[in-house]
Amino acid sequence: MCRKRLIVLLLITVLGGCAHEDPWTRGDTMLYAGYVAAGALDTKSTSRFQYYPDIYEVNPAVYWTLGRSPSTPDLWQAYISVVAVNYFVARALPTKWRTRYLGVWTVGHGAAWINNCRLLEKKSDSCM
């Protein structure tokens, strides 16, 4: 886990000083908040997978780093790291690309949450 933290710190350091000249707007804040909320819903529902051996993570970025049934603390630590890094990446992008970047992340997490809910409902479990 120490190597992952080092990579995150390196990314924050590198991207923190590369911010584009476009100002961060209220709209950017709202879009980022939507992304954070969608990611939190996805993370919370994914954390339920550890209780069902036949439900597992299918996102390669997650299962290569955290495994097929990641623990709740590992998921939340990864979520917080990704949210922080994505802020710096979004901040570094021009407005046009910032909106697209955050939009793709928001839709991705939203779709994952919906899929997680469908899987958990088959087990009579709640994704909330």
Legacy VTK file of the C-alpha trace (Angstrom):
# vtk DataFile Version 3.0
C-alpha trace
ASCII
DATASET POLYDATA
POINTS 128 float
0.000 0.000 0.000
2.960 2.316 0.589
3.834 2.274 -3.121
0.268 3.313 -4.024
0.438 6.251 -1.633
3.760 7.306 -3.127
2.272 7.243 -6.619
-0.709 9.329 -5.466
1.556 11.880 -3.791
3.713 12.061 -6.910
0.657 12.673 -9.106
-0.645 15.370 -6.769
2.749 17.070 -6.738
3.155 16.949 -10.505
-0.399 17.946 -11.403
-0.852 20.519 -8.648
1.399 23.043 -10.372
0.055 22.523 -13.891
-3.329 24.190 -13.564
-4.720 25.723 -16.734
-5.490 29.417 -16.806
-9.235 28.839 -17.131
-10.848 29.725 -13.800
-12.649 27.101 -11.756
-16.323 28.039 -11.899
-19.395 27.316 -9.828
-20.489 24.971 -12.621
-17.208 23.078 -12.260
-17.837 22.768 -8.535
-21.342 21.419 -9.138
-20.094 18.912 -11.715
-17.274 17.836 -9.397
-19.771 17.427 -6.524
-21.905 15.212 -8.774
-18.840 13.137 -9.598
-17.949 12.814 -5.896
-21.523 11.741 -5.058
-21.669 9.180 -7.883
-18.294 7.804 -6.821
-19.422 7.529 -3.202
-22.552 5.595 -4.227
-20.454 3.282 -6.397
-17.926 2.733 -3.596
-20.574 2.080 -0.949
-22.400 -0.443 -3.123
-19.162 -2.150 -4.201
-18.226 -2.590 -0.542
-21.219 -4.937 -0.172
-19.664 -7.429 -2.632
-17.389 -8.856 0.066
-20.434 -10.523 1.663
-21.396 -12.469 -1.476
-18.822 -14.838 -2.994
-20.658 -14.965 -6.326
-20.648 -11.159 -6.785
-17.296 -9.610 -7.588
-15.715 -6.485 -8.999
-15.362 -6.464 -12.795
-13.578 -3.136 -13.271
-9.950 -4.037 -14.075
-8.616 -0.869 -12.452
-10.210 -1.951 -9.180
-9.584 -5.688 -9.143
-5.964 -5.389 -10.305
-5.208 -3.110 -7.359
-7.701 -4.183 -4.669
-8.859 -7.667 -5.676
-12.219 -9.090 -6.733
-13.891 -8.542 -3.333
-12.137 -5.531 -1.819
-12.546 -4.647 1.827
-14.484 -1.567 2.849
-11.429 0.346 4.175
-9.432 -0.395 1.001
-12.302 0.798 -1.199
-12.763 4.063 0.691
-9.026 4.753 0.750
-8.835 4.200 -3.001
-11.955 6.334 -3.538
-10.526 9.263 -1.573
-7.235 9.010 -3.464
-8.924 8.924 -6.863
-11.254 11.810 -5.973
-8.270 13.930 -4.914
-6.218 13.101 -8.002
-9.192 13.745 -10.293
-9.644 17.185 -8.768
-6.082 18.102 -9.711
-6.442 16.600 -13.185
-9.731 18.440 -13.765
-8.245 21.667 -12.433
-5.354 21.353 -14.869
-7.639 20.990 -17.894
-9.168 23.799 -19.956
-12.866 24.341 -19.261
-14.060 22.436 -22.342
-12.079 19.315 -21.457
-12.689 19.666 -17.714
-16.431 19.336 -18.269
-15.983 16.290 -20.473
-13.496 14.678 -18.102
-15.705 15.062 -15.036
-18.784 14.080 -17.038
-17.229 10.792 -18.137
-16.179 9.953 -14.573
-19.644 10.831 -13.250
-21.454 8.713 -15.846
-19.020 5.831 -15.281
-19.583 5.776 -11.532
-23.324 6.229 -11.983
-23.502 3.279 -14.372
-21.399 1.150 -12.004
-23.694 2.039 -9.104
-26.797 1.054 -11.095
-25.154 -2.251 -12.048
-24.140 -2.865 -8.423
-27.707 -2.188 -7.278
-29.080 -4.706 -9.760
-26.634 -7.360 -8.556
-27.340 -6.676 -4.878
-31.109 -6.641 -5.363
-30.874 -10.227 -6.598
-29.468 -11.042 -3.163
-32.249 -9.080 -1.418
-29.634 -6.560 -0.306
-29.772 -2.803 -0.571
-27.223 -0.754 -2.468
-27.877 2.268 -0.241
LINES 1 129
128 0 1 2 3 4 5 6 7 8 9 10 11 12 13 14 15 16 17 18 19 20 21 22 23 24 25 26 27 28 29 30 31 32 33 34 35 36 37 38 39 40 41 42 43 44 45 46 47 48 49 50 51 52 53 54 55 56 57 58 59 60 61 62 63 64 65 66 67 68 69 70 71 72 73 74 75 76 77 78 79 80 81 82 83 84 85 86 87 88 89 90 91 92 93 94 95 96 97 98 99 100 101 102 103 104 105 106 107 108 109 110 111 112 113 114 115 116 117 118 119 120 121 122 123 124 125 126 127
